[in-house]
Structures are given as structure tokens and as C-alpha cells.
């Protein structure tokens, strides 16, 4: 989205450079046009000024400070007690009917709900059509689990504080010749590079997390005029950083261990005594024997199967609710119900994944979890652990506040999706800065800068306006308004993750006493 020339001219102070790149969706893009001849030099100068000002790491190979790897003990574990997750025992058809209601539309996703009007094409944001035509790459690179491989890491100013999750889409526009050269080699080889969360510590050095995700390029395009490289990549596999080294060119290469995806069996099946199977239900005249122990979701979601499991648990050391605590299918079903209850997301419109592994990744991408929780999820190897962790946190998320002044900006109940991928998307502006943005139907305590613009819009058919916090005036995101009166919804808000944080509350606390904050720091 390119900003227009509002007549104020360029800022004279170098420290305002970063705010222009991060806050505006490509300020200056209107003057030079999308991909204009002067854009590459302007962005390169901005990156150098930002690096000198201490707002981001200087380009690798040009006096870059050494990378420090954060210890695992620094990851915040005290905020979440996964043992506190409670699973409601489902024992009748009415309970399953409530779950099945997730498949039905309720008309309350903020998309208008009216019968008349033109509905926005939710596939457009996920395709990133604002980047123009790109060349598609075919094939898929999959590393063997538990293997040790060496991959290049893309450590870029625009990716500071980004935690890439498997299946997450990452669009990028790269101008720095060093990084462009690296990505060209990646495209010619196996199209895979690594993304690791980095941030600046108090000493001004870059700290790198121990966990990251491989990113595979599936589309790309080179601009002959500016030399910029535009790519679309997809998060693939989790890894743990074992060691890093800096090459003479300045690039960082890491030796990593590809982490496994472990799917646990049904806990009831793992502990039951098979010698007592003759005493279990269902009997032949009641139902087929395989239904009671089936792991297929279509058969598990039946009232009879749960009645059978509850009775058969009498023949095991623990009651059925204990096994339900660690049943990944039940955890997935409860998370879907929690999403429908606490947000305006309609699972049927998004085709929400029902596979526990895929759902755990989807939730980590789209729900308002902060970077520290995302890093913890990257280190968990089973969907069961990840789903329990997410459930213990997301049920306490009630509102979104400004990261600087704690002003209330939005309510999690107003989160809805403008994309088939989910309510949170990753986008890139003409200056190459990457934003993770969460869409809401309503937002409060915002002021707006300038007039609406349709240039480089991430949502075709909508004009965007820069939104700032009314208290501290820091950049919060954008207000989007339809250019066609028949297009639904007519308006919505996009909040950037770097500017807001989710406040956690005790469940059932009518007074709204705060438990803790999930701070999303910007370095």
C-alpha cells in the first residue's frame, strides 16, 4: 500500500526514518510509483540510517554485532499452567449438536450480514495480488525429521521480532544486494532458507532464539529497474539452532536439527487392558466394536461413542475425563468451540483445519499470542502439548491494548477474518517492511492521518488510512473503507502485531482483574 504525497515533505531527522517505513504502508510509493526508479535507493538509505541509529541490526558483513542465542530458560513458562486446561466431558447428542453448530453460518463475522451487496473475495489477501505478477516454482523440499542440516538464515531489518510458524505465508520485497544474492542461490538450489526470531538486547546486539522455521519460496519476481527481489514463501518445518557461523560475505549460516512432529495415540487406548476387551462396550447388538476406539473424527463425533468410552473407562485406572485432557481430537474440538465463542470467526467460512497438528499451527498464526508464546510453541513436538498450551492462554485473552501506553484499542470479541487463511495475515509494503496484521470489525481510541488511499492496497477494493493511538500517537495500524458502497463489509480495522498486545484476565472474573499482559515488544 503506497502512501500519497500529503504536502508535508520529507522529515529532516534521521530518527523518524524508521517510523516512516514501519508506520506508513510505503510512504513515498505514490511519488515514484509501485516499483518506481527511486524507490530502491530511498529504501536502502533508510535501512542504513536505521542501522546507524540503533533501531535495527546493521547489514551483515558491515560491522554487524555478534549474534547471541537466547537460552531456553529465558522463554516465559510461568504465564501458562498447561495442567489447568479443562476438557468438558461430552455425554449426549445435545453437546455434539453444539459443536456441529460450528459448521453453520451465523452471519456475525463482521462481513455485513446483509442479504444484499457484494461480498469481498476472501481469497485475494492470501494471494497477495498487490505484489504483481510472479513466477511460480514447482516441487516441495522436505527434510527428514531429526536430521541435522545446514541452511542460510535470512536476518533482515524488516523481520525483526517475527516468529514464523509452519504453514504461515511470508511475502517479502528485498532490496539489499547481499540478501538478494543469497535468495537467488536459494531459488536455484532447494528454495529453502531459515527464519529465526531476533531482537535487540540492552547492549544493542542481536539476540537470536533457539527455535526457528524453514521457509520455502513458492513464487518470486525480480525487478530489473531497481534490482529488488519479491518472493512469497511458506513456513514448513520447525528446527532447533545448534550452531551458527558468519561467512566472509556477511551471511549467517546455521546448523539446525529438524524437529519431529509426534502424533500421540488415544490415551484411553494406550492404558486400557486388552485382556478386558471382552467386558467393554459396545456389545454386538448395540454397535460395531470399532466405533468405541476409532480415531477418525467423523466417528468420534457421535454421542454413542462417548457414552461407550465413558463406560469403558471403568475398566481402567482413571476416569474418562482424565483421558479427555490429553486426547488431541477433543482438544481440537474444544479450541474450535473456544474460537467461535470468543471471536467473530466463522469456522465454516475459513474451512478451519480439523487435524490437530494443522489446527495447532493455524491457532498460533491467527490468534493474538505474543512472540514469547509462539517461541514456546515452536519447541513443542506434539499437537497435544501445543493445543493445551494455546487453550490455557487464549481463554484469558479479552482485549487488545497499545503496547506503549496501555490504551484499550480493541476487543478480542471483534476479531474476524477478511482472508480464507484467517484473521491475521502477513503483508509487505513497497518499502520492504513486513507487517503482521490482525483484522477487527471495531476499534477505539484511534486518530487518523491523512486521507484514504487505494494505492498498493492489501485488500483490493478498499482504501486505507493510517491509524494512530489517540494517547501516545504511535502507529497502530490502518482503517480500511470500501470504495464501492455495495461491497461488504463497508469498513474494518487492521492492527499491526508490533503495536498492540493482548491483556489476559482470570476466567469468570467479573471485576476484570488483570492477570498478566502478553507484551509484543518491538525490540
C-alpha positions as CSV (number, residue, x, y, z in Angstrom):
1,X,0.0,0.0,0.0
2,X,1.8,3.2,-1.0
3,X,1.2,6.4,0.8
4,X,0.5,9.6,-1.1
5,X,2.3,13.0,-1.0
6,X,0.4,14.9,1.6
7,X,2.4,18.2,1.1
8,X,4.3,18.0,4.4
9,X,7.6,17.0,2.6
10,X,10.2,14.6,4.0
11,X,11.2,14.6,7.6
12,X,14.6,16.1,8.4
13,X,15.6,13.9,11.3
14,X,17.1,10.5,10.7
15,X,15.3,9.0,13.7
16,X,12.0,9.5,12.0
17,X,13.0,7.3,9.1
18,X,12.0,4.1,10.8
19,X,8.6,5.4,11.8
20,X,8.0,6.3,8.1
21,X,8.9,2.8,6.9
22,X,7.1,0.9,9.6
23,X,4.1,3.2,10.1
24,X,3.2,4.1,6.6
25,X,2.5,1.3,4.2
26,X,5.2,2.5,1.9
27,X,5.4,6.3,2.2
28,X,6.8,7.7,-1.0
29,X,5.4,4.9,-3.2
30,X,2.9,7.3,-4.8
31,X,5.7,9.7,-5.9
32,X,7.9,7.0,-7.5
33,X,5.0,4.6,-8.3
34,X,4.9,1.0,-7.2
35,X,8.4,-0.2,-8.1
36,X,9.5,3.3,-9.3
37,X,13.1,4.0,-10.2
38,X,13.9,6.0,-7.0
39,X,12.4,3.5,-4.5
40,X,15.4,1.2,-4.2
41,X,17.8,3.9,-3.4
42,X,15.4,5.5,-0.9
43,X,14.8,2.3,1.0
44,X,18.5,1.4,1.0
45,X,19.3,4.8,2.5
46,X,16.6,4.3,5.1
47,X,17.9,0.9,6.1
48,X,21.4,2.4,6.6
49,X,20.1,5.3,8.7
50,X,18.0,3.0,10.8
51,X,21.0,0.8,11.4
52,X,23.2,3.7,12.4
53,X,20.5,4.9,14.8
54,X,20.4,1.7,16.8
55,X,16.9,0.8,15.7
56,X,17.9,-2.4,13.8
57,X,20.9,-4.6,13.2
58,X,23.3,-3.2,10.5
59,X,23.7,-5.3,7.3
60,X,25.7,-8.5,7.9
61,X,29.3,-8.1,6.9
62,X,29.4,-4.4,7.6
63,X,30.3,-4.2,11.3
64,X,27.4,-6.4,12.4
65,X,27.4,-7.2,16.1
66,X,27.7,-10.9,17.1
67,X,24.5,-12.8,17.3
68,X,23.6,-14.1,20.8
69,X,21.4,-17.2,21.1
70,X,18.8,-16.9,23.9
71,X,18.8,-19.7,26.5
72,X,15.7,-21.9,26.7
73,X,15.3,-20.8,30.3
74,X,14.5,-17.3,29.2
75,X,11.4,-18.4,27.4
76,X,8.4,-17.4,29.7
77,X,6.9,-20.6,31.0
78,X,5.3,-19.2,34.2
79,X,2.4,-17.5,32.4
80,X,0.8,-20.7,31.4
81,X,-0.1,-23.7,33.6
82,X,-1.0,-26.3,31.0
83,X,-2.3,-28.6,33.7
84,X,-5.1,-26.2,34.3
85,X,-6.7,-26.9,30.9
86,X,-10.2,-28.4,31.5
87,X,-12.0,-30.5,29.0
88,X,-15.7,-30.6,29.1
89,X,-16.9,-34.2,29.1
90,X,-19.4,-34.8,26.2
91,X,-22.0,-37.3,27.0
92,X,-25.1,-36.6,24.9
93,X,-26.2,-35.6,21.5
94,X,-27.0,-32.0,22.5
95,X,-23.4,-31.4,23.3
96,X,-22.3,-32.6,20.0
97,X,-25.0,-30.6,18.3
98,X,-23.5,-27.5,19.9
99,X,-20.1,-28.4,18.4
100,X,-21.7,-29.2,15.0
101,X,-23.1,-25.6,15.0
102,X,-19.5,-24.5,14.2
103,X,-20.3,-25.8,10.7
104,X,-23.2,-23.3,10.3
105,X,-23.0,-19.7,9.4
106,X,-24.3,-17.2,12.0
107,X,-24.0,-14.0,9.9
108,X,-21.9,-12.3,12.6
109,X,-18.4,-12.3,11.2
110,X,-18.4,-8.6,10.5
111,X,-18.8,-9.2,6.8
112,X,-22.0,-7.2,6.7
113,X,-24.6,-10.0,7.4
114,X,-26.9,-8.3,4.9
115,X,-28.5,-10.3,2.1
116,X,-27.9,-7.5,-0.5
117,X,-24.5,-6.3,-1.6
118,X,-21.3,-7.8,-3.0
119,X,-19.2,-9.9,-0.6
120,X,-15.5,-9.4,-0.6
121,X,-13.4,-12.1,-2.2
122,X,-11.5,-13.5,0.8
123,X,-9.0,-15.3,-1.4
124,X,-7.4,-12.1,-2.6
125,X,-5.4,-11.2,0.5
126,X,-3.9,-14.7,0.7
127,X,-2.8,-14.4,-3.0
128,X,-1.0,-11.1,-2.3
129,X,-2.1,-9.7,-5.7
130,X,-0.7,-6.3,-4.8
131,X,2.8,-7.7,-5.5
132,X,2.0,-8.0,-9.2
133,X,2.8,-11.0,-11.4
134,X,5.2,-13.6,-10.0
135,X,6.8,-16.7,-11.3
136,X,5.6,-19.9,-9.7
137,X,8.1,-22.6,-8.5
138,X,7.0,-26.2,-8.5
139,X,8.1,-29.0,-6.2
140,X,8.5,-29.3,-2.5
141,X,11.5,-29.8,-0.3
142,X,11.0,-31.8,2.9
143,X,13.8,-32.5,5.3
144,X,13.8,-35.7,7.3
145,X,12.9,-35.4,10.9
146,X,15.7,-35.4,13.5
147,X,18.2,-34.7,10.7
148,X,21.0,-32.1,11.0
149,X,21.1,-29.8,8.1
150,X,22.9,-26.5,7.2
151,X,20.7,-23.7,5.9
152,X,21.2,-20.0,5.4
153,X,19.3,-17.6,7.7
154,X,17.6,-14.5,6.4
155,X,18.2,-11.9,9.1
156,X,16.7,-8.7,7.8
157,X,15.6,-5.4,9.5
158,X,12.1,-5.9,8.3
159,X,11.9,-9.4,10.0
160,X,12.9,-8.3,13.5
161,X,10.6,-9.9,16.1
162,X,9.0,-12.1,13.5
163,X,8.2,-15.7,14.6
164,X,7.4,-17.8,11.6
165,X,5.0,-20.7,12.1
166,X,4.7,-23.7,9.8
167,X,2.0,-23.1,7.1
168,X,2.3,-19.3,7.5
169,X,2.7,-17.3,4.3
170,X,5.6,-14.8,4.2
171,X,5.7,-12.2,1.4
172,X,8.9,-10.2,1.1
173,X,10.5,-7.5,-1.0
174,X,14.3,-7.5,-0.7
175,X,16.5,-4.6,-1.8
176,X,19.8,-5.3,-0.2
177,X,22.2,-6.8,-2.8
178,X,23.6,-9.3,-0.3
179,X,20.3,-10.7,0.6
180,X,19.1,-10.7,-3.0
181,X,22.1,-12.7,-4.0
182,X,21.5,-15.2,-1.2
183,X,17.9,-15.7,-2.2
184,X,18.8,-16.2,-5.8
185,X,21.1,-19.0,-4.7
186,X,18.3,-20.5,-2.6
187,X,15.9,-20.4,-5.5
188,X,18.4,-22.2,-7.7
189,X,19.1,-24.9,-5.1
190,X,16.2,-26.2,-2.9
191,X,14.2,-22.9,-2.4
192,X,14.6,-23.3,1.4
193,X,16.1,-20.8,4.0
194,X,15.6,-20.3,7.7
195,X,13.7,-17.7,9.7
196,X,14.7,-17.2,13.4
197,X,13.3,-14.7,15.8
198,X,15.8,-12.0,16.6
199,X,15.6,-8.9,18.8
200,X,18.0,-6.2,20.1
201,X,19.1,-6.6,23.7
202,X,20.1,-3.8,26.1
203,X,23.6,-3.7,24.7
204,X,22.4,-3.2,21.2
205,X,23.4,-6.7,20.0
206,X,21.1,-9.0,18.1
207,X,19.8,-11.9,20.2
208,X,18.6,-15.0,18.3
209,X,16.1,-17.5,19.6
210,X,17.0,-21.3,19.7
211,X,14.0,-22.3,17.6
212,X,13.0,-21.3,14.1
213,X,11.1,-22.4,11.0
214,X,12.2,-23.3,7.5
215,X,10.7,-21.1,4.7
216,X,10.2,-22.4,1.2
217,X,9.9,-20.0,-1.7
218,X,7.0,-20.9,-4.0
219,X,6.8,-17.7,-6.1
220,X,9.2,-14.9,-7.0
221,X,9.8,-12.0,-9.3
222,X,12.8,-9.8,-9.9
223,X,12.5,-6.1,-10.8
224,X,15.1,-5.2,-13.5
225,X,14.9,-1.4,-12.8
226,X,15.6,-1.5,-9.0
227,X,17.2,-4.9,-8.7
228,X,14.7,-5.8,-5.9
229,X,13.5,-9.4,-5.4
230,X,9.9,-10.1,-4.5
231,X,9.2,-13.5,-3.0
232,X,6.3,-15.5,-1.5
233,X,7.4,-18.1,1.0
234,X,5.6,-20.6,3.2
235,X,6.7,-21.8,6.6
236,X,7.4,-25.5,6.5
237,X,9.3,-27.3,9.3
238,X,10.4,-26.4,12.8
239,X,14.0,-26.6,13.8
240,X,16.4,-26.0,16.7
241,X,19.5,-24.0,16.1
242,X,22.6,-26.0,17.1
243,X,25.3,-23.5,15.9
244,X,25.8,-20.5,13.7
245,X,28.6,-19.0,11.7
246,X,29.1,-15.9,9.7
247,X,30.6,-16.2,6.2
248,X,33.0,-13.8,4.7
249,X,30.2,-12.3,2.7
250,X,28.4,-11.4,5.9
251,X,25.6,-14.0,5.6
252,X,24.7,-16.1,8.6
253,X,24.6,-19.9,8.1
254,X,23.2,-22.2,10.8
255,X,23.4,-25.9,11.5
256,X,20.0,-26.9,12.7
257,X,18.1,-30.0,13.8
258,X,14.8,-30.6,12.1
259,X,12.3,-31.2,14.9
260,X,9.8,-34.1,14.7
261,X,6.1,-34.0,14.6
262,X,4.9,-36.6,17.1
263,X,1.3,-37.7,17.0
264,X,0.2,-39.3,20.2
265,X,-2.2,-42.2,20.2
266,X,-5.5,-42.0,22.0
267,X,-4.6,-42.0,25.7
268,X,-7.5,-44.3,26.5
269,X,-6.2,-46.9,24.0
270,X,-2.7,-46.6,25.4
271,X,-3.6,-47.6,29.0
272,X,-6.6,-49.9,28.6
273,X,-6.1,-53.6,29.4
274,X,-6.8,-55.5,26.2
275,X,-7.4,-58.7,28.2
276,X,-10.6,-57.0,29.5
277,X,-11.9,-56.1,26.0
278,X,-14.5,-58.8,26.2
279,X,-16.1,-56.8,29.0
280,X,-16.2,-53.5,27.2
281,X,-19.0,-51.8,25.3
282,X,-20.4,-51.7,22.7
283,X,-21.8,-55.2,22.5
284,X,-22.5,-56.6,19.0
285,X,-26.2,-55.8,19.3
286,X,-25.6,-52.2,20.3
287,X,-23.0,-51.0,17.7
288,X,-19.9,-52.0,15.8
289,X,-16.9,-52.7,18.0
290,X,-14.5,-50.4,16.2
291,X,-16.6,-47.3,16.8
292,X,-15.6,-47.1,20.5
293,X,-11.9,-46.9,19.8
294,X,-11.9,-45.1,16.5
295,X,-9.6,-42.1,15.9
296,X,-11.4,-40.8,12.9
297,X,-13.1,-37.5,13.7
298,X,-16.3,-38.4,11.8
299,X,-16.9,-41.4,14.0
300,X,-15.6,-39.9,17.3
301,X,-18.2,-37.1,17.0
302,X,-21.1,-39.3,17.8
303,X,-23.0,-39.4,21.1
304,X,-22.9,-43.2,21.3
305,X,-19.1,-43.4,21.0
306,X,-18.7,-41.1,24.0
307,X,-21.2,-43.0,26.1
308,X,-19.2,-46.1,25.3
309,X,-15.9,-44.6,26.2
310,X,-17.2,-43.3,29.5
311,X,-18.4,-46.8,30.5
312,X,-15.3,-48.5,29.3
313,X,-13.2,-46.2,31.4
314,X,-14.5,-48.1,34.4
315,X,-12.1,-50.9,33.4
316,X,-9.1,-48.6,33.5
317,X,-7.2,-46.9,36.4
318,X,-8.6,-43.4,35.6
319,X,-12.0,-41.9,34.9
320,X,-12.8,-40.8,31.3
321,X,-12.2,-37.1,32.0
322,X,-8.5,-37.7,32.7
323,X,-8.1,-39.2,29.2
324,X,-10.0,-36.4,27.7
325,X,-7.4,-34.0,29.0
326,X,-4.8,-35.5,26.6
327,X,-7.0,-36.5,23.6
328,X,-5.8,-34.4,20.7
329,X,-9.1,-34.7,18.9
330,X,-11.1,-33.5,21.9
331,X,-8.6,-30.6,22.4
332,X,-9.0,-29.6,18.7
333,X,-12.8,-29.6,19.1
334,X,-12.7,-27.5,22.2
335,X,-10.4,-25.0,20.5
336,X,-12.8,-24.6,17.6
337,X,-15.6,-24.0,20.1
338,X,-13.5,-21.5,22.0
339,X,-12.7,-19.6,18.8
340,X,-16.4,-19.5,17.9
341,X,-17.4,-18.4,21.4
342,X,-14.8,-15.6,21.9
343,X,-14.4,-14.2,18.4
344,X,-16.4,-13.4,15.3
345,X,-14.6,-16.0,13.3
346,X,-16.8,-18.5,11.4
347,X,-15.1,-21.8,11.1
348,X,-17.2,-22.9,8.2
349,X,-16.1,-19.9,6.1
350,X,-12.5,-20.4,6.8
351,X,-12.6,-24.2,6.4
352,X,-10.8,-24.4,9.7
353,X,-8.4,-27.4,9.9
354,X,-9.7,-30.3,12.0
355,X,-6.4,-32.1,12.1
356,X,-4.9,-31.4,15.5
357,X,-1.4,-30.7,14.1
358,X,-2.7,-28.3,11.4
359,X,-5.1,-26.6,13.8
360,X,-2.3,-26.0,16.4
361,X,-0.3,-24.2,13.7
362,X,-3.3,-22.3,12.5
363,X,-4.1,-21.1,16.0
364,X,-0.5,-20.0,16.7
365,X,-0.6,-17.9,13.5
366,X,-4.1,-16.3,13.8
367,X,-4.9,-15.9,17.5
368,X,-3.4,-13.0,19.5
369,X,-0.5,-14.9,21.0
370,X,2.7,-12.9,21.7
371,X,6.1,-13.8,20.4
372,X,7.3,-15.5,23.6
373,X,4.3,-17.9,23.5
374,X,4.9,-18.5,19.8
375,X,8.5,-19.4,20.5
376,X,7.4,-21.8,23.2
377,X,5.0,-23.5,20.8
378,X,7.8,-23.9,18.3
379,X,9.7,-26.0,20.8
380,X,6.8,-28.4,21.5
381,X,6.8,-31.5,19.3
382,X,3.2,-32.8,19.7
383,X,-0.1,-31.3,18.8
384,X,-1.5,-32.3,22.2
385,X,1.0,-30.1,24.0
386,X,0.5,-27.2,21.7
387,X,-3.3,-27.3,21.8
388,X,-3.3,-27.5,25.6
389,X,-0.9,-24.5,25.8
390,X,-3.0,-22.4,23.4
391,X,-6.2,-23.2,25.2
392,X,-4.8,-22.2,28.6
393,X,-3.8,-18.8,27.2
394,X,-6.5,-17.9,24.6
395,X,-9.4,-18.3,27.0
396,X,-7.9,-15.5,29.1
397,X,-7.5,-13.0,26.2
398,X,-10.2,-10.3,26.5
399,X,-8.9,-7.1,24.9
400,X,-6.1,-5.6,22.8
401,X,-4.2,-2.6,24.2
402,X,-1.5,-0.3,23.0
403,X,2.0,-1.7,23.7
404,X,3.3,1.8,24.7
405,X,0.6,3.4,26.8
406,X,-1.8,0.5,27.6
407,X,-4.8,2.3,26.0
408,X,-7.6,0.0,25.0
409,X,-7.7,-0.4,21.2
410,X,-9.9,-3.3,20.6
411,X,-11.8,-6.3,21.9
412,X,-10.9,-9.9,21.0
413,X,-14.6,-10.5,20.5
414,X,-14.4,-8.2,17.4
415,X,-11.7,-10.3,15.7
416,X,-12.9,-11.6,12.4
417,X,-11.4,-12.8,9.1
418,X,-11.1,-11.0,5.8
419,X,-9.0,-13.8,4.4
420,X,-9.5,-17.5,3.9
421,X,-6.2,-18.1,5.7
422,X,-7.5,-16.4,8.9
423,X,-7.9,-13.1,10.8
424,X,-4.1,-12.5,10.9
425,X,-2.1,-12.1,7.8
426,X,1.5,-11.2,6.9
427,X,1.9,-8.4,4.3
428,X,4.8,-6.3,2.9
429,X,4.7,-2.7,1.9
430,X,6.6,-1.1,-1.0
431,X,9.5,-0.2,1.3
432,X,10.0,-3.9,2.1
433,X,8.8,-3.7,5.6
434,X,6.8,-6.8,6.8
435,X,3.7,-6.3,8.9
436,X,1.7,-9.0,10.7
437,X,-1.8,-7.6,10.9
438,X,-5.0,-8.7,12.8
439,X,-8.4,-7.6,11.4
440,X,-11.2,-6.4,13.7
441,X,-14.7,-5.1,13.0
442,X,-14.3,-2.3,15.5
443,X,-11.5,-0.3,17.1
444,X,-11.4,2.5,19.6
445,X,-9.2,5.4,20.7
446,X,-7.7,5.9,17.3
447,X,-6.8,9.0,15.3
448,X,-6.3,9.0,11.5
449,X,-3.5,10.5,9.5
450,X,-4.3,11.8,6.0
451,X,-7.0,10.9,3.5
452,X,-7.9,7.4,2.4
453,X,-5.6,5.9,-0.4
454,X,-6.1,2.9,-2.6
455,X,-2.5,2.6,-3.8
456,X,-0.9,-0.7,-3.0
457,X,-3.9,-1.8,-1.0
458,X,-3.6,-5.2,0.6
459,X,-7.4,-5.6,0.2
460,X,-8.4,-4.8,-3.4
461,X,-11.5,-2.6,-3.3
462,X,-10.6,-0.9,0.0
463,X,-8.9,2.4,0.7
464,X,-6.6,2.6,3.7
465,X,-6.0,5.3,6.2
466,X,-3.1,5.3,8.7
467,X,-4.4,4.9,12.3
468,X,-2.5,6.1,15.4
469,X,-3.1,5.7,19.1
470,X,-5.1,8.7,20.4
471,X,-3.0,8.8,23.6
472,X,0.6,8.3,22.6
473,X,0.2,8.8,18.8
474,X,2.2,5.7,17.9
475,X,1.2,3.8,14.8
476,X,-1.5,1.2,15.5
477,X,-2.5,0.1,12.0
478,X,-5.0,1.1,9.4
479,X,-8.6,1.7,8.8
480,X,-10.0,0.2,5.6
481,X,-13.1,1.5,3.9
482,X,-14.8,0.1,0.8
483,X,-14.6,2.2,-2.3
484,X,-17.8,0.5,-3.6
485,X,-21.0,1.1,-1.5
486,X,-22.2,-2.4,-2.3
487,X,-19.0,-4.1,-1.1
488,X,-19.4,-5.9,2.3
489,X,-18.1,-5.2,4.8
490,X,-18.0,-1.4,4.3
491,X,-15.2,-0.9,6.8
492,X,-12.9,-2.7,9.1
493,X,-9.6,-2.2,11.0
494,X,-6.2,-3.8,10.7
495,X,-3.9,-3.7,13.8
496,X,-0.2,-4.5,13.5
497,X,1.1,-7.0,16.0
498,X,4.1,-4.9,16.8
499,X,1.9,-2.1,18.2
500,X,-0.7,-4.0,20.3
501,X,-0.7,-6.7,22.9
502,X,-3.4,-8.9,24.4
503,X,-4.3,-8.4,28.0
504,X,-5.0,-11.6,30.0
505,X,-7.7,-11.9,32.6
506,X,-8.8,-14.6,35.0
507,X,-11.7,-16.5,33.6
508,X,-15.0,-15.6,35.2
509,X,-13.6,-12.5,36.9
510,X,-16.5,-10.1,36.7
511,X,-14.3,-7.3,38.0
512,X,-11.9,-7.8,35.1
513,X,-8.8,-8.0,37.4
514,X,-5.8,-8.3,35.2
515,X,-3.8,-11.5,35.4
516,X,-0.9,-10.5,33.2
517,X,0.0,-9.0,29.9
518,X,1.3,-10.7,26.7
519,X,3.6,-7.9,25.6
520,X,4.6,-7.8,22.0
521,X,7.9,-5.9,22.0
522,X,9.4,-4.2,19.0
523,X,13.0,-4.5,20.1
